[in-house]
Structures are given as C-alpha cells and as structure tokens.
Amino acid sequence: MTGEHLAGWIDALVAGRSVPPATARVIAVLRSAPQEAAFATVRTMAEAADVNIATVTRTAQFLGSSGWPEFVLEYRGRYLAGLRADTMLAPAGEPGNAGRSGPRAAVRGDIRTLQGMAEGLDEEAYVRAAERIRAARRIVVLATGTYMGPAEVLAHNGQLLGYDVDFPRGPSSTQMNAVRRLGAEDAVIAFTVWKTAEIVFRLARFAAERGVPLIVVADRSTPAARLAEVVVTVPSESSRYLPSTLPAVAAVQAVLNALADLDRGHAEAQLREADGLWPEMGITAE
C-alpha cells in the first residue's frame, strides 16, 4: 500500500509533463523501490538509477524541491507514515529488515540521523518559532501517540522558562476546548510526525481559520504544515522498529534554547525561581 501511495504522489508531482530519459530512471526507482529510495543519499540514488549525481538533484528540482535533501525528507516521511504494523514488526531476518535489530545499531542509527539533521538545520525556522512562542500570551501544544513525549518536553521546559504552555493530554474534547480558548495573540504548536491522529490536523485547521498563529513540527508536508506560519522539519527514520523521537526532542531543545537566547535575563530569572522552589516543594536531584 505504501508503494502505491508513493507512486501516486510521484505521478501527481510529474503532472503529465514530458520527462527526460535520465530523470525518468530516477523516478522509476522512486516509484518501484520506496524502501531503498526513502533512505538513499544522492550518491546511492544515482547508483540505483544508473545516472550521475547532478541528475538526481535535477530530478528533485523537477519534482518541486530545492534539491535531493529536501525531497528525500518529504518522501521518507510519506513512506514511514504509510507503513503497516505487520511490515514494521517483521522479524529482523526477513527481507527489508536487515540491520534493524540490536541496541548498538539503534544508537548508531540515531547518531547518524542527528548528524544529518544538524547539517541541514534551518536555524531561521527555529528562531522564528522561538519568537512566536515568546510573543504569545498562551500556547497550546497538540500531539498524539509516540510524539506526545517530545510535546511533553516542550510544554514542561517552556513552563520552566516562564511561558504559559498547555499540553492537553486528555480526549479529543479536552484538546478541542484548549484550542477554543485561543485567539490571535496566542499560538498553537502541532506535532505531525509519522502517524498522527486526525484530531491534530482538524484542530490545527480550526486554529488557523480563527487567526491563531500555528507552529508545526513535521517530517513531511502535512495538511497542518501547509497552514503553518512556521514549520520545523525533523526526520523520523530509525534503524529499529518504531520511529525515532530523538530528532523531535532535539528540535524542541533547539527551539527552547533559541527562546532563552531571546531574553536571557527572563530565562535566568525564571530558572533561578524554579531552583529555589524545588527543595521547598520536596523536589530533589537525589
């Protein structure tokens, strides 16, 4: 199903245009070998399609991206989002699962992913996200499933820095009521990475229609990302069975660091106050 979905997406990007022969070879790999293409570097894609590296770059541009890194991030996100549980949980010895098992391999995979993320980091997007958070009266964070973890980190540490950040963890009605309270002076931060419940997309659209500024953390061009004022793009691939949340956590920490840098006096005062309250409230490091 994932292959058919990706092939349909690629066909829509081509939109009936005439395709040069070398470009057509790259597109053929994208349509027929999604598992390999989703994790391919520009060099390995060139080898798979039997073309040069420049052709891979031109193909990505032909399909509407600035280059291969931008295109493959979108492609990979769509590929991972479409995986079925039985595909993801197949035994490591079965085709397509080589190298997925083992604690050391998982850690090394995360290191490679974070290194790639750092190399392509759009620092301006992180600063814009921090500026929007700083300007907001109230912030509501939306996330479901696996990415509730990074959302919790954002909400908790944002509160430590003195900002009104709410992460509603209850049912859809609780999330809905949290967003309903917001106006143009507030903000919504939505995590739409890997598999995301439809309620997040619906509430993001609801917020945008009401003029509430929208920040989206995404691994591909999601419906929410297309409505957002700021998009922080993160990879979600992993060498293990489930998507890695480490890039999203790293992105959250980077946004929070940028937020603290905008007003270091405020950040330091808030953290000193928290430090003073922790022992009083019985919170210790022991």
N, C-alpha and C positions, 0 to 999 in steps of 0.2 A: 504493500500500500504506500509506503514511503517513497519508493522509486517512482510509482505512477504519479504521486502528488508532485514530486520534484520535477519530473518530466513535463507535467502540465504547466508548472510555474515557469520553467525554462522556455517552453513554447510560447507562453504569453509574453515573455520578455523579447523574444525574437519577433513576434507580432507580424509574421508573414513576410519579413524583409528577405532580400537576397543575401545569402550567407557565403562569404568567401570559402574556398575549399579548406584551407588550413584552420580557419575559425570553426568550420563545421566539424572537424575532427575533435577539437576541444569540447564542443557542445555535445558530440556523440558520447564522450566519456562522462560528461555531467549527467546525461540522461540515463546512461546504462550502468554506471558503476558508482552509485551515490556513496557507498561506504568508503571507497578509496578516495573519491573526489573531495568528500567533506573534510578530510584531514590532510589533503595534499598541499605541499608547498608549491610555489610557482615552478620550481625545478622538477619536482616529481610529477606534476601535472603535464609539463612539457614532455617528459619522457613517456608518460602513459598515452599521450595523444600523438606522439612522434612528430612534434613541432618544436620550434625554438621558444625560448622564454618570452621574447617580445610578442609572439603570437598569443600566448596565454594572457599577457597583460592587455593586448588589444581586444581579446575576446571578452574579458571582464568589462572593458570600456564599452564594447558593442552591446553588452547586456545591461548597461546603465550604471556601472560602478566606476569609481576613480581608478581602480586597479585590482589586482588579484586579492590582496589582503582584505580589502573592504568587501569584495564579492564573496570570498570563501567564508567570511564570518556570517554573512546572511544565509548562505547556502547551508553551512554547518548547523546553524540554529534551526533552520527548517527541517533538516534531516533528523536531528536529535528529537525535535518536538513530535515527529511523526513515528518514532519507534514504538513498537508494541512491547508489552511486558515480556511476552514469550521470546521475543528477539533479544531483548536486553539481558534476560536471565538464562540464556542458553549456556550450557557447560563450556568452560574455557577451552576445552579441546576441540570444540566444533568449529567449522569454518566461520571465519569472520570474528572469532573471539580470541585469536592468538594475542598474547601479551596483555590480556586484560586482568589476569589474576596476579596475586602476590602483593603484599604490603609495600615492598620496596618499589615495585613498578608503579604502584598507585602514587606514591610520594613523588617519584621522579617525573611522572606524568604531570602532576600538579605544578612542579617546579618549571617544567618546560612551558606549560600553559601561562604561568605568571610571567615568565621571561618574555614570551611573545606579546602578552598584554602590555607589559611595561614599554616595550619597543614601539608599539603602535598607539600609545596612550594619547588621547586628545585632551590635553591639560585644560584647554579653554572650556571644554564642556564641564569639567569638574568645577572650575572656578564659577562658571555661570550657575551651576546647581547650588553651590555654596551661597552665592549672592542672593539667589531666590529664596533659599531657606532663611537666611539672615533677615530678609525684608518681610517675611511672612509673619502674620500675627499668630496663626495656628497652622500646624502641619499634620495631615493625616497620611499615614503610610498604609498602603494596600499590598498584600501578598497572600499567597496560598501555598499549601504543600511544602515542598523542600525549601523554598526560598523564604519561608517565614523566619528562618534562622538569621540570614543577613538583615531582614527587615527589623527583627528584634534588636540586633546590634545597633542599627541606625537610630531606632527610637530611644533606646536606653542611653547611648552615648550622646545623642542630641540633647536629651534632657539634662545630662550631666553638664553640658556646655551652656545650659540655661535657656533652652528653646522649648516651646510648647509643642512637643511632638507626640502624637497619639497613634498607637498601633492597635486598632481594634481586632481582637483575636476571636471574637465570638462568631455567631452565624452571620449569614449574608445580611440579615436585617440590622445587625449591630454595625456592620461596615457601612451600610446604607445610611443609617442615622448619623454616623460620624461625618460622612461627606455632606449630608444635607445641611449641616450647621455652617458650612464654609461659604466664604464669599471671595470677591476679587482680591481682598487683602490677605488671603490665606494661601495655602498651597497643598497639592496632593502629590505624593511620591508613590508611584506604582511599580512593582516588580513584575515584569512579564518575561521571565526567563524560563526556558524549557517548557514544561506543561503548566498552564495557568488556568484556573477556573474562570469561566465566562463572567462571573460577577465582577472581577477586576476590570475587564475591558468595558463592561457596561457602566460601572461607576466612574471610570476614567472619562468616558464619553459624556456622562452626566455632568461631571465637574467642568469639563472643557466648555460644554454648552452654557453653563452658568457663569463663565468667565473666571473660573478658578485656575490659576497657573498650575501647569502639570509638568512634573519631572518624571521621566520614565527610565528605569534600569532594564535593559533588554539585550537579548543576544541575537536579535534579528529585527526586521521591520514589522513590528506587530501593529494591530489597529490602534493601540494606545500610543505607541511611539510616533505614529503619523499625526497624532493630535497634540503632541507634547511641545512645550516651549523649550525644554532641554532634554536631550537623550544621552544617557551614559551607557555606552555599549560595552558589554562584557562577554567573554567566551563562556560556554557552558560544557565544553567537551571534557571527557575524563577517560583515563585508562582503565577505569573499573566499571561496574555495572550501572551505577547511578551517576547523574551529572555532578560535576564538582561545584560546590558552593564557594570555594576559596576565592575565585576571581570576583564574585559578587561581594564577599566580605572585604576583599582588598579595595574594591571600588568604594564601598561605604566608608572605610577608614580614610581613603584619599579625599573623599568629599568632606568628611569631618575635619581632617587636617586643614583643608583649604578654608573651611568655615572658621576654624580657630585663628587662622592667619589673618582673616579679615578684620578681627578685633581681638588682638592678643590680650589686651587688658581685661576685656569682658570675660574671655575664656579662662584666664588665670584666676580671676576673682571667683568665678563660679566653681572651679575645681578646688580652690582653697576652702570655699564654704563647705563643699561636699566632704573634703578631707576632715574638716572639723566636726562634721555631723556623724561620720561613720562610727567612731568609737562611742559617741553618745547614744547612738541607736543600736549598739551591740554588734556592729559590723566590723569584723577584724580580718586581717590578712592571714591569720593563723588557722 
